[in-house]
Amino acid sequence: MLSFLGVLIIGGILGMIAGAILGKDVPGGCTGNIVIGALGSWLGEWILGEFGPVVVDVYLIPALLGAILCLIIYYFIIERLFRS
């Protein structure tokens, strides 16, 4: 249970950092940060593997890169949907 809460907290922080790096606000505030960070953590570790520092079973470097990728994909899809 504590590991799950830790992953949510780390996911929220990673989502916030990814938004700051890209200069875009994560939609949904804190909940959006958690979702982007958790999805990015999973995606980053799946694509890049497990390396770098670990906090609460989350590899920070691939998780951050995955969160950035998730946010880029989100804004790409939103831009495509509402551009017309």
N, CA and C atoms as a LAMMPS dump frame, in Angstrom:
ITEM: TIMESTEP
0
ITEM: NUMBER OF ATOMS
252
ITEM: BOX BOUNDS ff ff ff
-5.0000000000000000e+02 5.0000000000000000e+02
-5.0000000000000000e+02 5.0000000000000000e+02
-5.0000000000000000e+02 5.0000000000000000e+02
ITEM: ATOMS id mol type element x y z
1 1 1 N 0.817 -1.193 0
2 1 2 C 0 0 0
3 1 3 C 0.86 1.255 0
4 2 1 N 1.915 1.254 0.815
5 2 2 C 2.79 2.418 0.857
6 2 3 C 3.531 2.602 -0.452
7 3 1 N 3.873 1.503 -1.119
8 3 2 C 4.545 1.603 -2.405
9 3 3 C 3.636 2.268 -3.435
10 4 1 N 2.355 1.924 -3.437
11 4 2 C 1.405 2.526 -4.37
12 4 3 C 1.271 4.024 -4.121
13 5 1 N 1.167 4.423 -2.86
14 5 2 C 1.084 5.845 -2.537
15 5 3 C 2.368 6.569 -2.915
16 6 1 N 3.492 5.915 -2.718
17 6 2 C 4.765 6.5 -3.103
18 6 3 C 4.856 6.721 -4.602
19 7 1 N 4.368 5.748 -5.375
20 7 2 C 4.366 5.883 -6.826
21 7 3 C 3.466 7.042 -7.246
22 8 1 N 2.332 7.214 -6.589
23 8 2 C 1.451 8.338 -6.915
24 8 3 C 2.112 9.679 -6.603
25 9 1 N 2.807 9.751 -5.483
26 9 2 C 3.485 10.993 -5.117
27 9 3 C 4.618 11.293 -6.096
28 10 1 N 5.437 10.291 -6.385
29 10 2 C 6.524 10.473 -7.342
30 10 3 C 5.956 10.814 -8.721
31 11 1 N 4.856 10.171 -9.105
32 11 2 C 4.213 10.472 -10.384
33 11 3 C 3.746 11.909 -10.458
34 12 1 N 3.175 12.417 -9.38
35 12 2 C 2.743 13.815 -9.343
36 12 3 C 3.908 14.775 -9.496
37 13 1 N 5.004 14.474 -8.835
38 13 2 C 6.184 15.328 -8.927
39 13 3 C 6.774 15.273 -10.34
40 14 1 N 6.849 14.07 -10.91
41 14 2 C 7.387 13.927 -12.27
42 14 3 C 6.494 14.622 -13.3
43 15 1 N 5.179 14.551 -13.129
44 15 2 C 4.264 15.254 -14.024
45 15 3 C 4.45 16.757 -13.943
46 16 1 N 4.669 17.267 -12.739
47 16 2 C 4.896 18.697 -12.547
48 16 3 C 6.212 19.118 -13.202
49 17 1 N 7.251 18.313 -13.043
50 17 2 C 8.551 18.627 -13.646
51 17 3 C 8.456 18.576 -15.173
52 18 1 N 7.757 17.58 -15.712
53 18 2 C 7.596 17.466 -17.164
54 18 3 C 6.87 18.687 -17.722
55 19 1 N 5.833 19.146 -17.032
56 19 2 C 5.126 20.345 -17.464
57 19 3 C 6.013 21.569 -17.419
58 20 1 N 6.862 21.672 -16.401
59 20 2 C 7.768 22.809 -16.281
60 20 3 C 8.83 22.78 -17.379
61 21 1 N 9.33 21.6 -17.711
62 21 2 C 10.344 21.485 -18.756
63 21 3 C 9.764 21.894 -20.107
64 22 1 N 8.548 21.462 -20.394
65 22 2 C 7.919 21.781 -21.674
66 22 3 C 7.292 23.17 -21.693
67 23 1 N 7.116 23.767 -20.528
68 23 2 C 6.497 25.085 -20.465
69 23 3 C 4.995 25.043 -20.707
70 24 1 N 4.377 23.92 -20.419
71 24 2 C 2.935 23.766 -20.609
72 24 3 C 2.323 23.303 -19.304
73 25 1 N 1.108 23.754 -19.061
74 25 2 C 0.4 23.311 -17.868
75 25 3 C -0.191 21.931 -18.112
76 26 1 N -0.084 21.103 -17.103
77 26 2 C -0.705 19.788 -17.183
78 26 3 C -2.184 19.969 -16.876
79 27 1 N -3.064 19.501 -17.761
80 27 2 C -4.489 19.654 -17.5
81 27 3 C -4.926 18.821 -16.303
82 28 1 N -5.825 19.368 -15.516
83 28 2 C -6.347 18.632 -14.375
84 28 3 C -5.613 18.902 -13.083
85 29 1 N -4.644 19.786 -13.108
86 29 2 C -3.935 20.153 -11.89
87 29 3 C -3.167 18.994 -11.285
88 30 1 N -3.358 18.787 -10.011
89 30 2 C -2.624 17.746 -9.276
90 30 3 C -2.963 16.349 -9.797
91 31 1 N -4.229 16.113 -10.075
92 31 2 C -4.641 14.812 -10.6
93 31 3 C -4.022 14.558 -11.972
94 32 1 N -3.995 15.587 -12.806
95 32 2 C -3.361 15.455 -14.117
96 32 3 C -1.88 15.17 -14.004
97 33 1 N -1.207 15.823 -13.048
98 33 2 C 0.214 15.56 -12.823
99 33 3 C 0.439 14.106 -12.433
100 34 1 N -0.417 13.592 -11.571
101 34 2 C -0.285 12.202 -11.125
102 34 3 C -0.504 11.243 -12.295
103 35 1 N -1.509 11.499 -13.108
104 35 2 C -1.803 10.617 -14.238
105 35 3 C -0.671 10.652 -15.263
106 36 1 N -0.231 11.864 -15.636
107 36 2 C 0.863 11.992 -16.609
108 36 3 C 2.131 11.353 -16.061
109 37 1 N 2.432 11.596 -14.788
110 37 2 C 3.634 11.03 -14.186
111 37 3 C 3.597 9.519 -14.078
112 38 1 N 2.451 8.963 -13.683
113 38 2 C 2.33 7.505 -13.551
114 38 3 C 2.375 6.831 -14.92
115 39 1 N 1.662 7.383 -15.903
116 39 2 C 1.716 6.824 -17.253
117 39 3 C 3.115 6.964 -17.836
118 40 1 N 3.734 8.113 -17.601
119 40 2 C 5.088 8.333 -18.089
120 40 3 C 6.083 7.392 -17.45
121 41 1 N 5.888 7.109 -16.18
122 41 2 C 6.77 6.17 -15.486
123 41 3 C 6.681 4.79 -16.123
124 42 1 N 5.48 4.342 -16.347
125 42 2 C 5.282 3.034 -16.969
126 42 3 C 5.848 3.024 -18.39
127 43 1 N 5.518 4.049 -19.171
128 43 2 C 5.954 4.119 -20.563
129 43 3 C 7.477 4.233 -20.664
130 44 1 N 8.057 5.085 -19.85
131 44 2 C 9.502 5.275 -19.887
132 44 3 C 10.267 4.028 -19.514
133 45 1 N 9.822 3.331 -18.478
134 45 2 C 10.499 2.1 -18.081
135 45 3 C 10.271 0.994 -19.1
136 46 1 N 9.138 1.012 -19.777
137 46 2 C 8.849 0 -20.787
138 46 3 C 9.717 0.222 -22.031
139 47 1 N 9.869 1.483 -22.445
140 47 2 C 10.641 1.783 -23.658
141 47 3 C 12.144 1.787 -23.382
142 48 1 N 12.556 2.466 -22.329
143 48 2 C 13.979 2.688 -22.079
144 48 3 C 14.629 1.68 -21.144
145 49 1 N 13.834 0.948 -20.404
146 49 2 C 14.394 -0.014 -19.461
147 49 3 C 14.569 0.597 -18.079
148 50 1 N 15.309 -0.09 -17.255
149 50 2 C 15.475 0.319 -15.868
150 50 3 C 16.911 0.76 -15.634
151 51 1 N 17.106 2.062 -15.453
152 51 2 C 18.43 2.589 -15.143
153 51 3 C 18.26 3.904 -14.39
154 52 1 N 19.33 4.331 -13.776
155 52 2 C 19.311 5.591 -13.043
156 52 3 C 18.883 5.403 -11.603
157 53 1 N 18.748 6.513 -10.907
158 53 2 C 18.353 6.443 -9.496
159 53 3 C 16.929 5.909 -9.328
160 54 1 N 16.706 5.201 -8.215
161 54 2 C 15.411 4.579 -7.946
162 54 3 C 14.833 5.177 -6.665
163 55 1 N 13.571 5.571 -6.731
164 55 2 C 12.83 6.014 -5.552
165 55 3 C 11.489 5.296 -5.578
166 56 1 N 11.193 4.547 -4.533
167 56 2 C 9.93 3.813 -4.391
168 56 3 C 9.64 2.979 -5.646
169 57 1 N 10.6 2.185 -6.062
170 57 2 C 10.472 1.301 -7.229
171 57 3 C 10.23 2.048 -8.537
172 58 1 N 10.548 3.334 -8.611
173 58 2 C 10.408 4.116 -9.833
174 58 3 C 11.799 4.57 -10.26
175 59 1 N 12.193 4.199 -11.464
176 59 2 C 13.463 4.65 -12.024
177 59 3 C 13.249 6.06 -12.568
178 60 1 N 13.903 7.028 -11.98
179 60 2 C 13.566 8.429 -12.202
180 60 3 C 13.857 8.929 -13.615
181 61 1 N 14.977 8.558 -14.198
182 61 2 C 15.326 9.091 -15.522
183 61 3 C 14.365 8.6 -16.601
184 62 1 N 14.135 7.279 -16.733
185 62 2 C 13.161 6.861 -17.749
186 62 3 C 11.742 7.332 -17.437
187 63 1 N 11.403 7.449 -16.152
188 63 2 C 10.067 7.906 -15.783
189 63 3 C 9.858 9.359 -16.188
190 64 1 N 10.871 10.206 -15.977
191 64 2 C 10.754 11.607 -16.365
192 64 3 C 10.678 11.751 -17.876
193 65 1 N 11.517 11.017 -18.597
194 65 2 C 11.46 11.069 -20.062
195 65 3 C 10.12 10.549 -20.581
196 66 1 N 9.583 9.524 -19.941
197 66 2 C 8.27 9.009 -20.323
198 66 3 C 7.162 10.011 -20.035
199 67 1 N 7.26 10.727 -18.913
200 67 2 C 6.254 11.743 -18.595
201 67 3 C 6.296 12.882 -19.606
202 68 1 N 7.492 13.275 -20.014
203 68 2 C 7.624 14.308 -21.042
204 68 3 C 7.003 13.816 -22.348
205 69 1 N 7.273 12.571 -22.711
206 69 2 C 6.697 11.994 -23.927
207 69 3 C 5.172 11.937 -23.853
208 70 1 N 4.63 11.545 -22.714
209 70 2 C 3.171 11.496 -22.544
210 70 3 C 2.554 12.879 -22.712
211 71 1 N 3.201 13.884 -22.162
212 71 2 C 2.681 15.243 -22.267
213 71 3 C 2.76 15.751 -23.704
214 72 1 N 3.837 15.418 -24.403
215 72 2 C 3.951 15.805 -25.817
216 72 3 C 2.851 15.136 -26.635
217 73 1 N 2.63 13.849 -26.392
218 73 2 C 1.577 13.125 -27.109
219 73 3 C 0.214 13.723 -26.801
220 74 1 N -0.042 14.05 -25.534
221 74 2 C -1.324 14.65 -25.148
222 74 3 C -1.567 15.955 -25.904
223 75 1 N -0.579 16.857 -25.893
224 75 2 C -0.765 18.143 -26.559
225 75 3 C -0.824 18.002 -28.064
226 76 1 N -0.143 17.022 -28.631
227 76 2 C -0.238 16.762 -30.066
228 76 3 C -1.652 16.338 -30.437
229 77 1 N -2.236 15.426 -29.658
230 77 2 C -3.603 14.956 -29.935
231 77 3 C -4.61 16.086 -29.754
232 78 1 N -4.487 16.844 -28.667
233 78 2 C -5.416 17.954 -28.426
234 78 3 C -5.323 18.991 -29.533
235 79 1 N -4.099 19.279 -29.973
236 79 2 C -3.906 20.252 -31.043
237 79 3 C -4.554 19.775 -32.337
238 80 1 N -4.436 18.495 -32.62
239 80 2 C -5.038 17.934 -33.838
240 80 3 C -6.562 17.952 -33.772
241 81 1 N -7.12 17.674 -32.588
242 81 2 C -8.572 17.623 -32.459
243 81 3 C -9.219 18.997 -32.569
244 82 1 N -8.579 20.008 -32.002
245 82 2 C -9.207 21.32 -31.926
246 82 3 C -8.629 22.323 -32.915
247 83 1 N -7.783 21.884 -33.822
248 83 2 C -7.179 22.788 -34.792
249 83 3 C -8.157 23.157 -35.914
250 84 1 N -9.045 22.286 -36.248
251 84 2 C -9.951 22.54 -37.382
252 84 3 C -10.967 23.534 -37.036
